[in-house]
Amino acid sequence: MAANEYARWFRGSTPYISAHRNKTFVILLTSKVLKHVNLTNIIHDLALLHVLGVKIVLVHGAREQIDERLGSNAKKFHNDRRITDADTISSIAEINGGIRTALEALFSTGLPNSPLHNVDIPVISGNFVIAQPIGIVDGIDHLFTGEVRKVEKVRVRSTLDAGGLLLQSPVGFSNSGQAFNLSAENLAAEIAIQIKADKLIVLDDFIVTNKANERVSTFTPTTLEQVKLDHSIQRGHRLAAMSKAVRGGVAKSHLINFEEDGALLAELFTADGIGTQVLERVPQPIRQANAQDVAGIIEVIRPLEERGILVRRERKRLEQEIENFLVAELDGIIVGCCAIYPYDNQGELACVAVHENYRAQPAQTTGGNGVGKRLLVAAEAHAVQNGLSQLFVLTTQTQEWFKEQGFVPKSMETLPESKQNLYNWQRNSAVLIKSIG
C-alpha cells in the first residue's frame, strides 16, 4: 500500500476509532466460527478492539460441537430447539468448558508480530447469567433446555470497566445451581439488551443479499420480517435475535461473514462496511446544515478548493450562508455537502462535494459511494419545495458527471442576469442546466 493510500485509509478510520472507544459490544461467535481457519485472525482482531478501548462481551455457540460429540443422540429437537436431558447437559457443560479453554488460550497470545504482542488481555468467565427452564412446550418437556431469566448487569459492568473481556458460554444457572442449555443467539441478544450494549455483532458464514445477489447493507426489524429470506432456520434465528436486540434498545446489530479475513474491522472502521446492519430506523443521510456543521463542510471542500475544482469560500461567508447548505451525514460524520442559491425561479447548485475518504474512486470529485447522487436528489427536492423550476451549475472539471445526472450544457446567456454579471471569465466555467419538478 502506497503511503498516501495508507494515510487516506487511516484518516478515514480515525473517526470510528474515536466513536467506538469505551463503547460496549456483545459479539457472538457462532459454532462454525470455532472450527474455521480464520478463528485465530478473528481473535487477534477482537484483541485489537480491546486495545482500542472497546468493552467486549464475547458469546460463543456450540451447536456443531455438541452434534459431533453426541452423534445420533444429538437429533432430539423441537422447533429447532434442542431437548436437553440429564446426560446431554453433562456433555454440554464439558464441551463448553473445552471451547472456553481454547478461546482463553488464543487470547493469551496477544497480537503476535506486532508491538501489542505483550498486551495482557484478562479473559473473565463466570456465573453471570441466571437461567430458568423453558418447561413443557406443545406437550414436550424440554428438560434442561433453558432461557435467560436475568443477567447480572452490575457484575458484568464492573468486569468490563476493570478492563476485562467477558467470555460467556451458552449455559446459565438457576438459583438452585442447576445448569441449563441456552440458545447462543438469544443469549447474546438478552445480554446486549440487559447491559444496554451499543452493538450486537453476529459472526456467521453468510450475509443478507437481494434477488440480484447484492449485499443488503441495512435493514430495520420491520423490513426484515416483511422480506422472505432464503436462509436456514438457524440463520433465521440469528437474524431474529439481531432484530430483538435492536427493538430492545441496542443501537445497532451487525451480521458479518467470518470467512473473510479482516471483515470485522472492515465493518466497524469503514464507511461502507462489509456486512449487514439492523437499525430500528434507517437514518436519513441528507439534511439541512446548521452552524455546527461548518467545520465538517470545510474538511469536505478544502481538498477540492486546493485543486481548483471549487472556488474558495471565505469561512465567514460560509457561516453566513449555512442555511443554503445541505449535508450528507454518515455515522455522525459530515461526508458531503452542496448549496442551493435561489435566483427567481432558478437556483444555482454549488459546492457539490464528497469527502475523499467516502468516494468510490479517488479520481472522482462527486458521486462517491452514491453520496453525490443522493445530495443531488435532495437538492432537487429542496429546490422544488421552494418554488424553483430549474437548477444550474458552473463547473470546470465535473461536466460529465452532471451530464450523467440530466444536466444539459447551455450558454452563459441562459443564466439569470445578476449571475451573468458575476461570471468569472478567467475560470471559464461550463454552464449546465436541468429542469426539475
matplotlib code that plots the C-alpha trace (Angstrom):
import matplotlib.pyplot as plt

x = [0.0, 1.4, 1.9, -0.9, -3.3, -2.4, -2.8, -6.2, -7.3, -6.1, -7.7, -11.0, -10.9, -9.9, -13.5, -14.6, -11.7, -12.8, -16.5, -16.0, -13.8, -15.4, -18.4, -19.8, -20.1, -21.7, -20.1, -21.5, -19.1, -21.4, -20.3, -19.0, -16.5, -14.8, -13.9, -12.8, -9.1, -9.9, -10.6, -7.1, -7.3, -10.7, -9.3, -6.5, -9.0, -11.0, -7.8, -7.2, -10.7, -10.0, -6.7, -8.6, -10.9, -13.9, -15.6, -16.3, -18.7, -17.9, -20.6, -19.8, -22.1, -21.6, -24.3, -22.0, -19.5, -22.4, -23.8, -20.4, -19.9, -23.4, -23.8, -27.3, -28.3, -27.9, -31.0, -33.6, -35.1, -38.5, -38.9, -35.2, -34.6, -32.6, -34.3, -31.6, -31.8, -29.5, -26.8, -26.8, -26.5, -23.4, -21.8, -22.7, -21.0, -17.9, -17.9, -18.4, -15.6, -13.3, -14.3, -13.8, -10.3, -9.4, -10.5, -8.7, -5.5, -5.9, -6.3, -3.3, -1.1, -1.9, -1.2, 1.7, 4.3, 3.1, 4.0, 1.0, 2.3, 2.9, -0.5, -2.3, -6.0, -7.7, -10.5, -13.2, -15.8, -18.4, -21.9, -23.2, -26.4, -29.4, -31.5, -34.8, -36.3, -38.3, -40.6, -43.3, -44.0, -46.6, -46.8, -43.0, -40.9, -37.6, -36.0, -32.6, -33.1, -33.5, -33.8, -32.3, -34.1, -31.6, -28.2, -26.0, -25.7, -23.7, -21.1, -20.8, -20.3, -17.7, -15.8, -15.8, -14.9, -12.0, -10.5, -11.7, -13.0, -16.0, -16.4, -19.8, -20.7, -24.3, -25.0, -26.9, -27.6, -30.8, -30.9, -30.7, -27.5, -28.9, -27.2, -29.4, -28.5, -29.2, -29.6, -26.4, -28.1, -30.9, -28.3, -26.3, -29.4, -30.5, -27.1, -26.9, -30.4, -29.9, -26.5, -27.6, -24.8, -24.1, -23.9, -24.7, -22.3, -23.0, -20.2, -21.7, -21.0, -23.5, -24.7, -28.1, -28.4, -31.2, -32.5, -29.6, -27.2, -26.1, -25.3, -28.1, -26.2, -29.1, -32.4, -34.9, -36.6, -39.9, -38.5, -36.6, -39.9, -41.6, -38.8, -38.8, -35.2, -33.9, -31.9, -31.8, -33.8, -30.7, -29.8, -33.3, -33.0, -29.8, -31.5, -34.5, -32.1, -30.5, -33.9, -34.8, -31.7, -32.5, -36.1, -34.8, -32.8, -29.4, -28.5, -27.2, -26.9, -24.3, -24.1, -20.6, -19.2, -16.4, -14.9, -13.3, -10.2, -10.5, -14.3, -14.9, -12.5, -13.9, -17.4, -16.6, -14.0, -15.1, -18.0, -19.4, -18.8, -18.9, -21.8, -25.5, -26.7, -30.1, -31.3, -34.6, -34.9, -32.9, -31.2, -31.9, -28.3, -29.1, -30.3, -30.3, -26.9, -26.5, -23.8, -22.2, -21.6, -19.2, -16.0, -17.2, -18.1, -14.6, -13.0, -15.0, -14.4, -10.8, -9.1, -11.3, -10.5, -6.8, -7.1, -9.0, -12.2, -14.1, -13.8, -12.5, -15.2, -14.2, -15.1, -17.0, -19.1, -19.7, -21.1, -23.4, -24.7, -25.0, -28.8, -28.3, -26.4, -27.4, -25.0, -24.7, -24.0, -22.8, -22.2, -22.2, -19.6, -20.1, -19.2, -20.7, -22.3, -24.0, -25.6, -28.6, -28.8, -32.2, -32.5, -36.2, -37.4, -33.9, -31.4, -27.6, -26.4, -23.0, -20.3, -21.2, -18.5, -17.9, -15.1, -12.2, -12.5, -16.1, -15.7, -15.9, -12.9, -10.4, -10.3, -14.0, -14.9, -18.5, -20.8, -18.6, -20.4, -23.7, -23.3, -23.1, -26.2, -28.2, -27.2, -28.4, -31.8, -32.2, -31.1, -33.7, -36.5, -35.4, -35.5, -38.9, -40.3, -39.0, -40.7, -37.7, -38.2, -34.5, -31.1, -27.9, -24.3, -21.0, -18.2, -14.7, -13.9, -17.1, -19.2, -19.5, -20.9, -23.5, -24.5, -25.0, -27.4, -29.5, -27.9, -27.7, -24.8, -26.0, -24.5, -23.7, -26.6, -29.1, -28.1, -30.0, -28.8, -27.4, -25.4, -24.1, -22.8, -20.8, -19.5, -15.7, -14.3, -10.9, -12.3, -14.4, -16.7, -19.1, -22.8, -25.2, -29.0, -31.6, -35.3, -36.8, -40.2]
y = [0.0, 3.4, 6.0, 8.3, 5.3, 4.2, 7.8, 8.1, 4.8, 5.7, 9.2, 7.6, 5.1, 7.6, 8.9, 5.3, 4.6, 7.6, 6.7, 3.1, 3.9, 3.0, 1.5, -1.9, -4.6, -8.0, -10.3, -13.8, -16.4, -19.0, -22.6, -22.7, -19.9, -22.0, -24.6, -22.2, -21.4, -17.7, -18.0, -17.0, -13.8, -13.0, -13.4, -11.1, -8.5, -8.8, -8.2, -5.1, -3.8, -4.4, -2.4, 0.4, 0.8, -1.3, -3.2, -6.7, -9.4, -12.5, -15.2, -18.4, -21.1, -24.8, -26.5, -28.2, -29.3, -30.8, -32.5, -34.1, -35.3, -36.8, -38.3, -39.7, -38.7, -35.0, -35.1, -34.5, -31.2, -29.5, -26.4, -26.4, -26.2, -29.0, -31.1, -31.5, -34.5, -35.1, -36.9, -34.2, -31.3, -33.0, -33.4, -29.8, -28.5, -30.4, -29.2, -25.6, -25.9, -27.1, -24.3, -21.7, -23.0, -22.9, -19.3, -18.2, -19.8, -17.8, -14.5, -15.3, -14.9, -11.2, -9.7, -11.7, -10.0, -6.5, -4.0, -5.3, -8.9, -8.4, -6.8, -8.5, -9.3, -10.7, -13.0, -13.5, -16.2, -16.9, -17.3, -14.0, -15.5, -16.7, -19.2, -20.9, -24.0, -23.5, -26.2, -28.0, -26.7, -28.4, -31.2, -31.8, -31.4, -29.7, -30.7, -28.9, -26.6, -23.1, -19.4, -16.3, -15.1, -12.4, -11.1, -9.9, -6.4, -4.9, -7.6, -7.6, -3.8, -3.9, -6.6, -4.6, -1.3, -3.1, -3.9, -7.5, -9.2, -11.2, -14.7, -16.3, -19.8, -20.7, -22.1, -20.5, -21.5, -21.4, -20.1, -23.7, -24.3, -26.3, -25.8, -25.1, -25.3, -21.9, -20.7, -18.7, -16.1, -15.5, -15.3, -12.7, -10.6, -10.8, -9.8, -6.9, -5.7, -6.0, -4.4, -1.7, -2.5, -0.2, -3.1, -6.7, -8.3, -11.8, -13.6, -16.2, -17.7, -15.6, -12.1, -10.9, -10.4, -9.3, -11.1, -9.8, -11.4, -8.0, -7.3, -5.6, -3.2, -2.1, -3.5, -2.5, -5.1, -4.4, -4.8, -7.9, -9.5, -8.5, -9.8, -13.6, -14.6, -17.8, -18.9, -21.9, -22.0, -21.4, -18.3, -17.1, -17.4, -15.2, -12.5, -12.6, -12.2, -9.2, -7.6, -8.4, -6.7, -3.5, -3.4, -3.9, -0.7, -1.7, 0.9, -1.5, -5.1, -6.3, -9.5, -10.2, -13.1, -14.6, -16.4, -13.2, -12.1, -8.6, -8.4, -7.4, -4.4, -3.5, -3.4, -1.3, 1.1, 1.9, 3.9, 1.2, -1.7, -5.3, -6.9, -6.2, -4.0, -3.9, -0.5, 0.5, 3.3, 3.8, 7.2, 10.0, 10.8, 14.2, 17.1, 20.9, 22.1, 24.1, 26.2, 23.2, 21.6, 24.4, 22.6, 19.4, 21.2, 22.8, 19.4, 18.2, 21.1, 22.1, 19.5, 20.4, 24.1, 23.4, 21.6, 24.4, 22.4, 24.6, 28.3, 29.0, 30.3, 32.6, 30.9, 33.8, 33.8, 30.0, 30.7, 33.4, 31.2, 28.0, 28.0, 27.4, 24.2, 20.5, 18.0, 14.2, 12.6, 9.1, 7.7, 11.3, 12.4, 15.0, 13.2, 15.5, 18.8, 21.1, 24.5, 26.0, 29.7, 30.9, 33.4, 33.9, 30.6, 29.3, 28.0, 27.6, 24.3, 25.0, 23.4, 19.8, 17.8, 14.4, 13.8, 11.9, 9.0, 8.3, 8.3, 5.0, 6.1, 8.7, 10.3, 11.3, 14.7, 13.9, 10.9, 8.6, 5.8, 7.3, 10.3, 12.8, 11.4, 11.4, 15.0, 15.9, 14.2, 16.0, 19.3, 18.9, 18.1, 21.1, 23.4, 22.2, 22.8, 26.4, 27.0, 26.6, 25.0, 24.9, 24.2, 25.4, 24.6, 26.3, 23.8, 23.4, 19.7, 17.8, 18.4, 14.7, 13.7, 16.5, 15.4, 11.9, 13.3, 15.0, 18.5, 20.0, 22.3, 25.8, 29.2, 31.8, 34.0, 31.5, 32.4, 34.9, 38.4, 39.0, 35.8, 36.8, 40.0, 37.9, 35.4, 34.7, 34.7, 33.7, 30.4, 30.0, 27.6, 25.4, 26.2, 23.3, 23.5, 20.9, 21.3, 19.9, 19.3]
z = [0.0, -1.0, 1.7, 0.5, 0.3, 3.8, 5.1, 3.4, 4.9, 8.4, 8.3, 7.2, 10.1, 12.8, 13.4, 14.0, 16.4, 18.4, 18.2, 19.4, 22.3, 25.7, 23.8, 24.7, 22.0, 22.6, 19.9, 19.0, 17.6, 16.1, 16.4, 12.8, 13.6, 16.2, 13.5, 10.8, 9.9, 10.3, 14.0, 15.1, 12.9, 14.4, 17.9, 17.0, 15.7, 18.9, 20.9, 18.8, 19.5, 23.2, 23.0, 21.2, 24.2, 23.1, 26.0, 24.8, 25.9, 23.8, 23.5, 21.7, 20.2, 20.5, 18.4, 15.8, 18.5, 20.5, 17.4, 16.7, 20.3, 20.7, 17.3, 16.7, 20.2, 19.2, 17.0, 19.7, 18.7, 18.8, 16.6, 16.1, 19.9, 21.4, 24.1, 26.7, 29.1, 32.1, 30.1, 27.4, 29.8, 31.4, 27.9, 27.0, 30.1, 29.2, 25.6, 26.5, 29.0, 26.3, 23.9, 26.6, 27.4, 23.7, 23.3, 26.5, 25.1, 21.9, 23.7, 25.8, 22.7, 22.5, 19.0, 17.5, 15.3, 16.4, 19.1, 21.1, 21.4, 25.1, 25.8, 28.7, 27.9, 31.0, 29.9, 32.5, 32.7, 35.4, 36.5, 35.0, 33.6, 35.7, 33.7, 34.0, 32.3, 29.1, 30.5, 28.5, 25.0, 22.8, 25.3, 25.1, 28.2, 27.2, 30.5, 30.9, 27.9, 29.3, 28.7, 30.2, 33.3, 34.3, 33.5, 36.5, 35.0, 37.8, 37.8, 34.1, 34.1, 36.8, 34.9, 31.7, 33.5, 35.1, 31.7, 31.4, 28.3, 29.4, 27.8, 28.1, 27.1, 26.2, 29.6, 32.5, 36.1, 38.1, 41.7, 42.8, 40.9, 38.0, 34.7, 31.6, 27.9, 26.2, 22.7, 21.9, 19.7, 22.2, 25.0, 23.1, 22.4, 26.0, 27.4, 24.9, 25.9, 29.7, 29.9, 27.4, 24.9, 22.0, 19.4, 18.9, 16.4, 15.0, 13.1, 10.8, 7.4, 5.4, 4.7, 3.6, -0.2, -2.5, -5.6, -7.7, -5.1, -3.9, -0.3, 1.6, 4.0, 6.2, 7.4, 10.0, 12.2, 10.3, 6.8, 8.0, 8.9, 5.7, 3.4, 2.7, 3.2, 1.7, 4.8, 7.0, 10.3, 12.3, 10.2, 10.7, 14.4, 14.3, 12.3, 14.6, 17.6, 15.9, 15.5, 19.1, 20.4, 18.3, 19.5, 23.0, 22.8, 21.3, 18.7, 16.0, 15.3, 12.7, 10.7, 9.4, 7.4, 9.4, 6.4, 5.1, 6.9, 8.4, 7.8, 11.5, 11.2, 7.7, 9.0, 12.1, 10.7, 7.1, 5.8, 3.5, 5.8, 4.6, 6.3, 7.1, 9.9, 11.6, 12.8, 14.4, 11.9, 8.7, 9.0, 6.6, 5.5, 3.8, 6.0, 6.3, 7.5, 10.7, 12.3, 14.0, 10.5, 9.3, 10.4, 8.7, 5.5, 5.4, 5.7, 2.7, 0.4, 1.3, -0.9, -3.8, -3.3, -3.2, -6.5, -8.1, -8.6, -6.2, -5.8, -2.3, 0.1, 2.9, 6.2, 7.5, 4.3, 4.8, 8.3, 6.9, 4.1, 6.1, 5.6, 1.9, 2.5, 2.7, 4.2, 3.9, 7.3, 7.9, 11.4, 12.7, 10.2, 7.5, 4.3, 1.6, 1.0, -1.5, -1.6, -3.4, -4.1, -5.5, -8.4, -9.0, -10.5, -11.0, -8.4, -8.5, -7.3, -5.9, -3.8, -4.6, -2.8, -1.3, 1.2, -0.4, 2.1, 1.0, -2.7, -4.7, -6.7, -5.6, -9.0, -8.7, -7.3, -6.8, -6.5, -4.5, -2.8, -4.1, -1.7, -4.6, -6.3, -3.0, -2.4, -5.9, -5.4, -2.0, -3.6, -6.4, -3.9, -1.7, -4.8, -5.9, -2.4, -2.6, -6.0, -8.3, -11.7, -12.9, -11.3, -13.0, -12.2, -13.1, -13.3, -14.7, -14.2, -13.5, -16.6, -17.4, -14.0, -14.2, -17.7, -16.4, -13.8, -16.5, -16.8, -20.3, -21.5, -22.1, -22.9, -20.3, -21.5, -20.1, -16.6, -14.5, -15.4, -11.9, -12.1, -15.6, -14.1, -11.6, -14.1, -13.8, -17.3, -16.1, -14.8, -18.0, -16.2, -18.2, -17.7, -17.3, -16.6, -15.5, -15.4, -12.2, -10.7]

ax = plt.figure().add_subplot(projection="3d")
ax.plot(x, y, z, "-o")
ax.set_aspect("equal")
plt.show()
